């Protein structure tokens, strides 16, 4: 099962691993998923997701960076609490 994160990312499980995708516009109006990486642990995935998202956001001050990191980590934690992940 796929869990969407912030409308820009998705997480799935494949066997014992976690797969992180970025969502791109698809041909049929829905999102197309592009694999960013495969991880053995949730912490590795969340760390890279936060790094990728904050680079894309272009944040320029530390308080904004901290707030965005917290927000994304909480979204990931909610996704991991669902039965499929």
DAKAZI-V775012 format. One record per residue. RES is the residue in three letters. PSI is psi in degrees with one decimal (none if undefined). Layout:
res:RES psi:PSI
res:RES psi:PSI
//
This chain:
res:UNK psi:145.4
res:UNK psi:138.2
res:UNK psi:121.3
res:UNK psi:141.0
res:UNK psi:112.9
res:UNK psi:19.4
res:UNK psi:3.0
res:UNK psi:-17.8
res:UNK psi:161.4
res:UNK psi:150.6
res:UNK psi:135.9
res:UNK psi:168.9
res:UNK psi:141.3
res:UNK psi:107.8
res:UNK psi:-118.5
res:UNK psi:4.1
res:UNK psi:164.2
res:UNK psi:136.7
res:UNK psi:129.4
res:UNK psi:128.3
res:UNK psi:154.1
res:UNK psi:143.7
res:UNK psi:128.6
res:UNK psi:156.5
res:UNK psi:131.8
res:UNK psi:168.5
res:UNK psi:-30.7
res:UNK psi:16.4
res:UNK psi:-20.8
res:UNK psi:174.7
res:UNK psi:147.4
res:UNK psi:134.4
res:UNK psi:130.3
res:UNK psi:125.7
res:UNK psi:126.8
res:UNK psi:-45.3
res:UNK psi:166.4
res:UNK psi:136.1
res:UNK psi:151.5
res:UNK psi:-24.1
res:UNK psi:155.7
res:UNK psi:-38.6
res:UNK psi:-42.0
res:UNK psi:-44.1
res:UNK psi:-49.3
res:UNK psi:-40.9
res:UNK psi:-46.9
res:UNK psi:-38.4
res:UNK psi:-46.4
res:UNK psi:-44.7
res:UNK psi:-46.9
res:UNK psi:-47.2
res:UNK psi:-39.9
res:UNK psi:-31.9
res:UNK psi:-41.9
res:UNK psi:-30.5
res:UNK psi:-22.0
res:UNK psi:35.3
res:UNK psi:140.4
res:UNK psi:3.1
res:UNK psi:155.6
res:UNK psi:-45.8
res:UNK psi:-39.5
res:UNK psi:-39.1
res:UNK psi:-46.3
res:UNK psi:-44.3
res:UNK psi:-42.3
res:UNK psi:-39.2
res:UNK psi:-44.5
res:UNK psi:-45.7
res:UNK psi:-46.6
res:UNK psi:-39.8
res:UNK psi:-39.7
res:UNK psi:-39.2
res:UNK psi:-42.4
res:UNK psi:-43.0
res:UNK psi:-42.2
res:UNK psi:-41.3
res:UNK psi:-40.7
res:UNK psi:-23.2
res:UNK psi:-13.0
res:UNK psi:149.4
res:UNK psi:-31.9
res:UNK psi:-21.2
res:UNK psi:none
//
